[in-house]
């Protein structure tokens, strides 16, 4: 069975090596070892050494490095050549020139995940998304709100635009930002389901307890799956003729949506796997 598209991206502080393996065992689709926001300046070097000692092809991870303007950037970037680093998160990506500069110092196959965290980065989102090597955009909602001066409930426009941008650029749907209330499962589920409804493909997580909720929220509901099966089954008997199912006209876009839902379920892993 094929693995489902990544839905949950779990951050782990780079200065907490005791949590690396535990994070990898949570069922998160992707584990991110974080050298940036989660690590204070005094521990940057030690965190980098901890990451270098642990990363291997046996448990591949994504790596969030410090920004290009920081004193830690060059040393962080060297870690990207290590086997086991499968992708690189670029914090506060502002324009495609930053991506090109990073690509010059990393292996060609390494996947890039620009983080849209500023108004300038959002303004240049199309050119960023089209830059070579970009896998998908990550929406850093907390930093974006601070930079733009906008409360979370007013980010609908920006979320929708990032979905559209990703589609135009031909890359995977974007990943939504974190939910900071770790103990509020109801809000987390609502946030994740809203993101999926808007067209996002996944969500950033900051605690292992968030992973199963996010994974579940980005799969079709039982009702959606049952609807899709009825549509596909009816279309199989129609021999290409127009038809209606339960009063709903079924044309090519409706059938395509039903098939996409079933394909997503078929790709879903039967047991937790992280990489």
C-alpha positions, 0 to 999 in steps of 0.5 A: 500500500502506498503511503499517504501524502504527509499530513502531520509535521512535528517540530522537535527542539534540536537541543532535546536529543532525548525527544528525537526518537520519541517524536519519530515514534509518534506516527507523525508523517514528518519529524522536523528537528528545529535549530531555529525558534526552539533553541536559544542562542547559547545552545545553538552549537550544542543543538547542531552537534546533537542533530549531527550525532543522531540523524541517519538514513534509518530515521530520516527527518526534516531540518529547520535551520536558522535564517541566512542573516544569522551567524549560525546559518552556514554551519546549519547548512552543512548538516543538510549534506548528511544522509538522513536529512530528507528536506530543509525548512527555510524560515521567513522566506522572503523571495526566490533569491534566498532559495537559489542561494540555499540550493547552491550549498546543498545536495540537489535532491534535497526537498525545500520547504519555504516558510511563509512568515512575513508579508513580503514572503506572502507577496512573493509567494508565487515566485517562491513556490515556483523556485526549483526544488520547492516541495510545498509551502509552510504557513508560519501563522504566528510570525505572519500575524505578528509581522502583518498585525492581523489576528488569526481569525482574519487569515482566511484570505491569506490561507486561501491564496497560499492554496491557490498559489500552490496549485498554480505552481504545481506543487503539493498543497500547503501546510497550515501553521501550529495550534498553540493551545496544546491541551485544547483538542477541540480547537485543534480538531477545528483548526485542522478540519478548517485547513483541510476544507480550505485546501491545505494538505497538512498541519504543523504540530508542536506536541506529540498529542496533536499528531493523531488528531491532525492525521485523522482530520486530514483524511476523508470522513466516513460519510465522504467515503461512503458518498464517494463509493456510491458515486464511483459505483453508479458511474461504473454502471452508467457506461459513460452516460449522464446520471444522477445519484440521490438527486445529485447530477454526476458529471466529470468533476464530481466523479473526479472528486469521488475518485480522489477521496477513495484514492486518498483513503487507499494511500493512507498507511495502516500503521504509524510511519514517520520520515 
